[in-house]
Amino acid sequence: MKKEDTVKLISAEGFEFVVDKEAAMVSQTIHNMLTSPGSFAERQHGEVTFPEISTTILEKICQYFYWHLQFARFSFL
């Protein structure tokens, strides 16, 4: 997998999660940071730091991204 295909999400404690860019784009906030015009550091480096989100919570968020990619298209009702 190429570096351009991944995004590094960094927790408040400095733990780094390297996730597929497609998975990270599930978050509209991350999507905007990585695709909006301009010279945002996140876009240039492919890294997003979350100084207010703990490692445990960011791990769950990353798990949700992958869950969403796999199951969001299904209707459970």
C-alpha positions in Angstrom: 0.0 0.0 0.0 1.3 3.4 -1.0 1.7 6.2 1.5 -0.7 8.3 -0.5 -3.4 5.7 0.2 -3.1 6.0 3.9 -3.7 8.6 6.6 -2.0 8.9 10.0 -4.4 9.8 12.8 -2.6 10.8 16.0 -4.2 10.7 19.4 -3.7 13.1 22.3 -1.0 10.8 23.8 0.8 10.7 20.5 -0.2 7.2 19.5 -0.4 6.9 15.7 -3.1 5.0 13.7 -2.3 4.4 10.1 -5.6 3.8 8.3 -6.7 3.5 4.7 -7.6 6.9 3.3 -10.9 5.6 2.1 -11.8 4.6 5.7 -10.7 7.9 7.1 -12.9 9.7 4.6 -15.9 8.3 6.3 -15.5 11.3 8.6 -16.7 14.4 6.9 -14.3 16.5 9.1 -11.2 14.4 8.0 -12.5 14.4 4.4 -12.6 18.3 4.5 -9.2 18.5 6.0 -7.6 16.3 3.4 -9.4 17.5 0.3 -10.2 21.2 0.8 -8.2 23.7 -1.3 -5.3 25.5 0.4 -2.2 24.4 2.1 -3.5 22.7 5.2 -0.7 20.8 6.9 -3.0 17.8 7.2 -3.4 17.7 3.4 0.3 18.1 2.8 1.5 15.5 5.3 -1.4 13.1 5.4 -1.5 13.3 9.2 -4.3 14.6 11.4 -3.6 15.2 15.1 -6.4 15.1 17.6 -5.1 16.8 20.8 -8.5 16.3 22.6 -9.1 12.6 21.7 -7.5 9.8 23.8 -5.9 6.8 22.2 -8.8 4.5 23.4 -11.4 6.7 21.8 -9.5 7.2 18.5 -9.0 3.4 18.3 -12.8 3.0 18.4 -13.3 5.7 15.9 -10.9 3.9 13.5 -12.8 0.7 14.0 -16.0 2.5 13.2 -14.5 3.8 9.9 -13.8 0.2 8.8 -17.2 -1.0 10.0 -18.9 1.7 8.1 -17.1 0.8 4.9 -18.1 -2.8 5.3 -21.7 -2.6 6.5 -23.2 0.9 5.9 -24.6 -0.1 2.6 -26.8 -2.8 4.2 -30.2 -2.0 5.8 -30.6 -3.9 9.1 -34.3 -3.1 9.4 
